[in-house]
Amino acid sequence: MTRWVAPTAGGPVRGRVTIPGSKSATARAFVLAALADGPSTLSGVLEARDTRLMRTALGSLGVGFTDHPDASVTVTPPARFAAGAVDVGLAGTIMRFVPPLAALADGVTPFTGDREAEVRPIAPLLDGLRQAGVQIEGDALPFTVRGTGSVPGGEATIDASGSSQFVSGLLLAAARFDAGLVVHHRGGAVPSRPHIGLTLAMLRDRGVDAEAVGDASWRVAPGPIAARDEAIEPDLVNAAVFLAAALPTGGSVTVAWPRHTLQAADAILGTLEALGGTVTRDGDSVTVTGTGVVRGADLDLTDASELTCIAAALLALADGPGSIRGVAHVRGHETDRLAALETELRARGAGVHQTPDGLAIVPGPLTGGVWGCYADHRMAHAGAVLGLAVAGVELDDVGSTTKTMADFPGLWSGLVAP
């Protein structure tokens, strides 16, 4: 683990940051390219631990990758998937997107991962695959998929209240199932629904008949998945970390921002506005300007739960109490984020307690000290945001940020302390 003292802003933070490609879109593009009817060339893909592990996982199933000098990569699907061995690391996308591909292989594929991944929820996805006709041993990591070369498909009913990835994981490969698949959700609210919309849109872009059926069912018809060259757009949650730097420092930060996207763009910008930022759109970019005062607010992050850690850090710096709701499921992310935030923010001097689906936060006089990252990139981002206004915040594992950004410390220091 690499310790790192988060730089404290000596004045308004101003600048433009180039954000790497979307983790969500990169993962889906790799999986769909692996399932396609021919090679696909992808540009702008995220280079980070999660995507390297995804490439390795797909490679073990027989998928080919060719890197080009312009940083694009050609993904070549195999004629038939081979049984392999998959290390998911701590990546939910690999845990939940790759097992259906292993089911299409003829043979046994074991799935293992980091110790922290063994407590991440996966049972609903595996249950859905069993309902589709797949043999699986285990209900958590480690588990084993016994592929037979084909999947009958049909219908599956699962509880997706723990993660929208359970739905996306089933839908991504469903066109390759003999009868396609209809996925029904039965349970509490499905978090991060825009990610399911992203999955459906990327399937339709490749010629697949895929649609939502009401509020709690999704249908994918059987058929080919067309190869498609694609440029991956920037990761807007990663962009939000840098945009957030403007708020407590009274600065102004600009990032590239697609005009049209299926990422939770409105929820992200709306959250920053609720916390006191001013958002300005200019063509293909967005600028957030702060006043130096973070506003206490009640934030519903149901559609943008990945903002929980950043928002909690900002609320700890706010001018009054605030709260976050709609994020109960982040207890099952890379770590229990609500418990981790409660522990770390309390240690720095804020008043924090968990609610059934979020946090209540009362700012207080904050002090520096060691900030636990819990092997979680979003917790590390929160520590960096807190360190903007609190001297001496020392992240105990800044290396955890390589999960979704190859050089977060360099990008952050270049913005905050150039």
C-alpha positions as CSV (number, residue, x, y, z in Angstrom):
1,M,0.0,0.0,0.0
2,T,1.3,3.5,-1.0
3,R,0.7,6.4,1.4
4,W,0.1,9.8,0.0
5,V,-0.6,13.2,1.6
6,A,-3.4,14.8,-0.3
7,P,-2.4,18.3,-1.5
8,T,-4.2,21.2,0.2
9,A,-5.3,24.0,-2.1
10,G,-3.5,27.3,-1.5
11,G,-6.2,29.2,-3.3
12,P,-8.9,28.7,-6.0
13,V,-8.3,25.5,-8.0
14,R,-8.4,26.3,-11.7
15,G,-7.7,24.2,-14.8
16,R,-8.8,21.7,-17.4
17,V,-8.4,18.0,-16.8
18,T,-8.4,15.2,-19.4
19,I,-10.5,12.3,-18.0
20,P,-9.8,8.7,-19.1
21,G,-12.6,6.7,-20.8
22,S,-15.7,5.4,-19.0
23,K,-15.1,2.3,-16.9
24,S,-18.8,1.2,-17.5
25,A,-18.7,1.7,-21.2
26,T,-15.2,0.1,-21.6
27,A,-16.3,-3.0,-19.7
28,R,-19.5,-3.3,-21.8
29,A,-17.7,-2.6,-25.1
30,F,-15.1,-5.3,-24.3
31,V,-17.7,-7.9,-23.5
32,L,-19.9,-7.1,-26.5
33,A,-16.9,-7.2,-28.8
34,A,-16.0,-10.6,-27.4
35,L,-19.5,-11.8,-28.2
36,A,-19.7,-10.2,-31.6
37,D,-19.7,-11.7,-35.1
38,G,-16.4,-10.2,-36.1
39,P,-13.5,-8.0,-34.8
40,S,-14.2,-4.6,-33.3
41,T,-11.7,-1.7,-32.8
42,L,-12.2,0.4,-29.7
43,S,-10.6,3.7,-29.0
44,G,-10.5,5.8,-25.8
45,V,-10.8,2.7,-23.7
46,L,-9.9,3.1,-20.0
47,E,-6.4,1.9,-19.0
48,A,-6.7,0.8,-15.4
49,R,-6.6,-2.3,-13.2
50,D,-10.2,-3.2,-13.8
51,T,-9.9,-3.1,-17.5
52,R,-6.6,-4.9,-17.6
53,L,-8.2,-7.7,-15.5
54,M,-11.2,-7.7,-17.9
55,R,-8.9,-8.2,-20.9
56,T,-7.1,-11.0,-19.1
57,A,-10.4,-12.6,-18.1
58,L,-11.7,-12.5,-21.7
59,G,-8.4,-13.6,-23.0
60,S,-8.5,-16.8,-20.9
61,L,-11.8,-17.6,-22.6
62,G,-10.2,-17.3,-26.1
63,V,-10.8,-13.6,-27.0
64,G,-7.9,-11.9,-28.8
65,F,-6.6,-8.3,-28.3
66,T,-4.4,-6.4,-30.6
67,D,-3.1,-3.0,-29.4
68,H,-2.3,-0.2,-31.9
69,P,0.1,2.7,-31.7
70,D,-2.8,5.2,-31.4
71,A,-3.9,3.4,-28.2
72,S,-6.9,1.8,-29.8
73,V,-7.4,-1.9,-29.5
74,T,-8.9,-4.5,-31.8
75,V,-11.0,-7.2,-30.0
76,T,-11.3,-10.5,-31.9
77,P,-13.9,-13.0,-30.7
78,P,-13.2,-16.7,-30.8
79,A,-15.1,-19.1,-33.0
80,R,-16.0,-20.8,-29.7
81,F,-15.3,-19.7,-26.2
82,A,-12.7,-21.8,-24.3
83,A,-12.9,-22.7,-20.6
84,G,-10.5,-20.6,-18.7
85,A,-9.7,-19.3,-15.2
86,V,-10.9,-15.8,-14.2
87,D,-9.4,-13.5,-11.6
88,V,-12.0,-10.7,-11.0
89,G,-9.7,-8.7,-8.7
90,L,-12.2,-6.3,-7.0
91,A,-14.2,-5.5,-10.2
92,G,-17.9,-5.9,-10.1
93,T,-18.1,-5.7,-13.8
94,I,-15.9,-8.9,-14.2
95,M,-17.7,-10.7,-11.5
96,R,-21.1,-10.0,-13.1
97,F,-20.4,-9.7,-16.8
98,V,-18.0,-12.5,-17.6
99,P,-19.8,-15.6,-16.0
100,P,-22.4,-15.7,-18.9
101,L,-19.6,-15.9,-21.4
102,A,-18.0,-18.7,-19.4
103,A,-21.3,-20.5,-19.7
104,L,-21.0,-20.4,-23.4
105,A,-17.7,-22.2,-23.2
106,D,-17.4,-26.0,-23.2
107,G,-15.7,-26.7,-19.9
108,V,-15.2,-25.6,-16.3
109,T,-14.2,-22.0,-15.5
110,P,-13.3,-21.1,-11.9
111,F,-13.8,-17.5,-10.7
112,T,-11.6,-16.1,-7.9
113,G,-10.7,-12.6,-6.8
114,D,-9.4,-10.3,-4.1
115,R,-10.3,-11.1,-0.5
116,E,-12.5,-8.0,-0.4
117,A,-14.4,-9.2,-3.5
118,E,-15.5,-12.4,-1.7
119,V,-18.1,-10.4,0.2
120,R,-19.4,-8.5,-2.8
121,P,-22.9,-9.7,-3.8
122,I,-23.1,-12.0,-6.8
123,A,-25.8,-14.6,-5.9
124,P,-28.7,-12.9,-7.9
125,L,-26.6,-13.0,-11.1
126,L,-25.7,-16.7,-10.5
127,D,-29.3,-17.5,-9.7
128,G,-30.4,-15.9,-12.9
129,L,-27.9,-17.9,-14.9
130,R,-29.1,-21.1,-13.2
131,Q,-32.7,-20.2,-14.3
132,A,-31.4,-19.8,-17.8
133,G,-30.0,-23.3,-17.7
134,V,-26.4,-22.9,-16.5
135,Q,-24.6,-25.2,-14.0
136,I,-22.8,-23.2,-11.3
137,E,-21.2,-24.2,-8.1
138,G,-21.2,-21.7,-5.3
139,D,-23.1,-18.5,-4.5
140,A,-20.2,-16.2,-3.8
141,L,-16.6,-15.9,-4.8
142,P,-14.9,-18.3,-5.4
143,F,-17.5,-20.0,-7.7
144,T,-17.3,-22.2,-10.8
145,V,-19.2,-22.1,-14.0
146,R,-19.6,-25.4,-15.9
147,G,-20.2,-24.4,-19.4
148,T,-21.7,-26.7,-22.1
149,G,-21.1,-24.5,-25.1
150,S,-24.7,-23.2,-25.2
151,V,-27.2,-21.6,-22.8
152,P,-31.0,-22.4,-23.2
153,G,-32.1,-18.9,-21.9
154,G,-35.8,-18.2,-21.6
155,E,-36.8,-16.2,-18.4
156,A,-35.2,-15.4,-15.1
157,T,-36.5,-13.6,-12.0
158,I,-34.0,-12.1,-9.7
159,D,-33.7,-9.5,-7.0
160,A,-31.5,-6.7,-8.5
161,S,-31.9,-4.3,-5.6
162,G,-28.2,-4.9,-4.7
163,S,-26.8,-3.9,-8.1
164,S,-28.0,-3.0,-11.5
165,Q,-25.1,-5.0,-12.8
166,F,-27.0,-8.2,-12.1
167,V,-29.4,-7.2,-14.8
168,S,-26.8,-5.9,-17.2
169,G,-24.6,-9.0,-16.8
170,L,-27.5,-11.2,-17.9
171,L,-28.6,-8.9,-20.7
172,L,-25.2,-8.5,-22.3
173,A,-24.8,-12.1,-23.4
174,A,-28.5,-12.9,-23.7
175,A,-28.6,-12.6,-27.5
176,R,-26.3,-15.5,-27.7
177,F,-28.6,-17.7,-25.6
178,D,-30.8,-20.2,-27.6
179,A,-34.0,-18.4,-26.7
180,G,-32.7,-15.0,-25.7
181,L,-33.7,-13.9,-22.2
182,V,-36.4,-12.0,-20.3
183,V,-35.1,-10.7,-17.0
184,H,-37.7,-9.8,-14.3
185,H,-36.8,-7.9,-11.1
186,R,-38.6,-8.7,-7.9
187,G,-37.5,-6.8,-4.8
188,G,-36.6,-3.2,-3.7
189,A,-35.6,-0.3,-5.9
190,V,-33.0,-1.1,-8.6
191,P,-30.0,1.3,-8.0
192,S,-28.2,3.1,-10.8
193,R,-30.8,2.4,-13.4
194,P,-29.0,4.6,-16.1
195,H,-26.4,1.8,-16.3
196,I,-29.1,-0.6,-17.5
197,G,-30.1,2.0,-20.1
198,L,-26.5,2.1,-21.2
199,T,-26.4,-1.7,-21.6
200,L,-29.6,-1.7,-23.7
201,A,-28.4,1.1,-25.9
202,M,-25.0,-0.6,-26.5
203,L,-26.8,-3.8,-27.4
204,R,-29.2,-1.9,-29.9
205,D,-26.1,-0.2,-31.4
206,R,-24.9,-3.7,-32.4
207,G,-28.2,-4.7,-34.0
208,V,-29.7,-6.6,-31.0
209,D,-33.4,-6.5,-30.3
210,A,-33.3,-5.3,-26.7
211,E,-35.8,-3.3,-24.7
212,A,-37.2,-2.5,-21.3
213,V,-40.6,-4.1,-20.7
214,G,-42.3,-1.9,-18.1
215,D,-40.4,-0.8,-15.0
216,A,-39.1,-4.2,-13.8
217,S,-38.5,-6.4,-16.8
218,W,-36.0,-6.4,-19.7
219,R,-36.0,-8.5,-22.9
220,V,-33.2,-9.5,-25.3
221,A,-34.1,-11.5,-28.4
222,P,-31.7,-14.2,-29.7
223,G,-29.6,-13.3,-32.6
224,P,-26.1,-12.1,-33.7
225,I,-24.3,-9.3,-32.0
226,A,-22.7,-7.1,-34.8
227,A,-19.1,-6.1,-34.6
228,R,-18.8,-2.3,-34.1
229,D,-15.9,0.1,-34.0
230,E,-16.5,2.5,-31.1
231,A,-15.0,5.5,-29.4
232,I,-15.4,5.3,-25.6
233,E,-16.6,8.6,-24.0
234,P,-15.0,10.0,-20.8
235,D,-15.9,8.6,-17.4
236,L,-18.2,11.2,-15.9
237,V,-18.0,9.9,-12.3
238,N,-14.2,10.2,-12.5
239,A,-14.7,13.6,-14.0
240,A,-16.9,14.6,-11.0
241,V,-14.0,14.1,-8.6
242,F,-12.1,16.9,-10.4
243,L,-15.1,19.1,-10.9
244,A,-15.7,18.8,-7.1
245,A,-12.4,20.5,-6.4
246,A,-13.9,23.8,-7.5
247,L,-16.5,23.9,-4.8
248,P,-14.5,24.2,-1.5
249,T,-11.7,26.2,-3.1
250,G,-13.8,28.8,-5.0
251,G,-12.1,27.6,-8.2
252,S,-13.2,26.6,-11.7
253,V,-12.6,23.2,-13.3
254,T,-13.3,22.2,-16.9
255,V,-13.6,18.7,-18.3
256,A,-14.7,17.2,-21.7
257,W,-18.4,16.3,-21.5
258,P,-20.3,14.5,-24.2
259,R,-23.4,16.4,-25.6
260,H,-25.4,13.1,-25.5
261,T,-24.7,10.3,-23.1
262,L,-26.4,7.5,-21.2
263,Q,-24.2,8.0,-18.2
264,A,-25.8,9.7,-15.2
265,A,-24.8,13.1,-16.4
266,D,-27.7,15.1,-15.2
267,A,-27.6,13.5,-11.7
268,I,-23.9,14.2,-11.4
269,L,-24.1,17.9,-12.4
270,G,-27.3,18.3,-10.4
271,T,-25.5,17.1,-7.3
272,L,-22.7,19.5,-7.8
273,E,-25.2,22.3,-8.2
274,A,-27.1,21.3,-5.1
275,L,-23.8,21.6,-3.2
276,G,-23.3,25.1,-4.4
277,G,-21.5,24.8,-7.7
278,T,-22.4,26.7,-10.9
279,V,-22.4,24.5,-14.0
280,T,-21.7,25.9,-17.4
281,R,-21.9,23.9,-20.6
282,D,-19.9,24.9,-23.7
283,G,-20.1,22.6,-26.6
284,D,-18.3,19.4,-25.6
285,S,-17.1,20.5,-22.2
286,V,-18.5,21.4,-18.8
287,T,-17.1,23.9,-16.3
288,V,-18.0,23.8,-12.6
289,T,-17.3,27.0,-10.6
290,G,-17.4,27.2,-6.8
291,T,-17.7,30.1,-4.4
292,G,-15.5,28.6,-1.7
293,V,-18.5,27.6,0.4
294,V,-20.0,24.2,0.1
295,R,-23.8,24.2,0.7
296,G,-25.4,21.6,3.0
297,A,-28.0,19.7,1.1
298,D,-30.2,16.6,1.1
299,L,-29.0,14.5,-1.8
300,D,-30.9,11.7,-3.5
301,L,-28.2,9.7,-5.2
302,T,-30.4,6.7,-6.3
303,D,-29.3,7.2,-10.0
304,A,-25.7,8.2,-9.2
305,S,-24.6,6.2,-6.2
306,E,-21.0,6.2,-7.3
307,L,-20.9,9.9,-6.1
308,T,-21.6,8.8,-2.5
309,C,-18.0,9.1,-1.3
310,I,-17.3,12.4,-3.1
311,A,-20.5,13.9,-1.9
312,A,-19.9,12.8,1.7
313,A,-16.5,14.5,1.7
314,L,-18.0,17.7,0.4
315,L,-20.8,17.6,2.9
316,A,-18.3,17.3,5.7
317,L,-16.9,20.7,4.4
318,A,-20.3,22.3,4.0
319,D,-21.8,25.3,5.7
320,G,-24.5,23.3,7.4
321,P,-25.8,19.7,7.9
322,G,-26.6,17.5,4.9
323,S,-27.6,14.0,4.0
324,I,-27.3,11.3,1.4
325,R,-30.1,8.8,0.6
326,G,-31.0,6.2,-1.9
327,V,-27.6,4.4,-1.6
328,A,-28.1,1.4,0.8
329,H,-26.6,-0.9,-1.8
330,V,-23.2,0.8,-1.6
331,R,-22.7,-1.3,1.5
332,G,-21.9,-4.1,-0.9
333,H,-19.5,-2.2,-3.2
334,E,-15.7,-2.5,-3.0
335,T,-16.1,-2.0,0.7
336,D,-19.1,-1.1,2.9
337,R,-18.9,2.5,1.8
338,L,-21.4,3.8,4.3
339,A,-19.6,2.2,7.3
340,A,-16.2,3.3,5.9
341,L,-17.3,6.9,5.4
342,E,-18.9,7.0,8.9
343,T,-15.6,5.8,10.4
344,E,-13.2,8.0,8.5
345,L,-15.2,11.3,8.6
346,R,-15.9,10.8,12.3
347,A,-12.1,10.4,12.9
348,R,-11.5,13.7,11.1
349,G,-14.1,15.5,13.3
350,A,-17.4,15.5,11.4
351,G,-20.6,14.2,12.9
352,V,-21.8,11.3,10.8
353,H,-24.2,8.5,11.3
354,Q,-25.7,5.9,9.0
355,T,-29.4,5.9,8.0
356,P,-31.2,3.0,6.5
357,D,-30.2,4.1,3.0
358,G,-27.5,6.6,3.4
359,L,-25.7,9.1,5.7
360,A,-26.5,12.1,7.8
361,I,-23.5,14.5,8.1
362,V,-22.9,17.4,10.4
363,P,-19.7,19.4,9.5
364,G,-17.4,20.1,12.4
365,P,-13.9,21.4,12.9
366,L,-11.8,18.9,10.8
367,T,-8.2,17.8,11.4
368,G,-5.7,15.9,9.3
369,G,-4.6,12.4,9.8
370,V,-4.6,9.0,8.2
371,W,-7.5,8.4,5.8
372,G,-8.4,4.7,5.3
373,C,-9.1,3.8,1.7
374,Y,-10.3,0.2,2.3
375,A,-8.8,-0.9,-1.1
376,D,-11.6,1.3,-2.6
377,H,-10.9,3.9,-5.3
378,R,-13.9,6.0,-4.4
379,M,-12.9,6.2,-0.7
380,A,-9.4,7.4,-1.9
381,H,-11.1,10.1,-4.0
382,A,-13.1,11.2,-1.0
383,G,-9.9,11.6,1.0
384,A,-8.3,13.7,-1.7
385,V,-11.4,16.0,-1.8
386,L,-11.3,16.4,2.0
387,G,-7.6,17.2,1.8
388,L,-8.3,20.2,-0.4
389,A,-9.4,22.1,2.7
390,V,-7.9,20.1,5.5
391,A,-4.1,20.0,5.8
392,G,-2.4,16.7,6.5
393,V,-5.0,14.2,5.2
394,E,-2.8,11.1,4.4
395,L,-4.4,8.4,2.2
396,D,-3.2,5.0,3.4
397,D,-3.5,3.4,0.0
398,V,-3.5,5.8,-2.9
399,G,-2.7,2.8,-5.2
400,S,-6.3,1.8,-4.9
401,T,-7.1,4.5,-7.4
402,T,-5.5,2.5,-10.2
403,K,-8.7,0.5,-10.3
404,T,-10.2,3.2,-12.6
405,M,-7.4,5.7,-13.2
406,A,-3.8,4.9,-14.1
407,D,-2.4,8.0,-12.4
408,F,-4.9,9.7,-10.2
409,P,-2.3,11.3,-7.9
410,G,-0.5,12.8,-10.9
411,L,-3.7,14.2,-12.4
412,W,-4.9,15.5,-9.0
413,S,-1.6,17.1,-8.0
414,G,-1.4,18.7,-11.5
415,L,-4.7,20.4,-10.9
416,V,-4.5,21.3,-7.2
417,A,-0.8,22.0,-6.8
418,P,0.7,22.5,-10.3
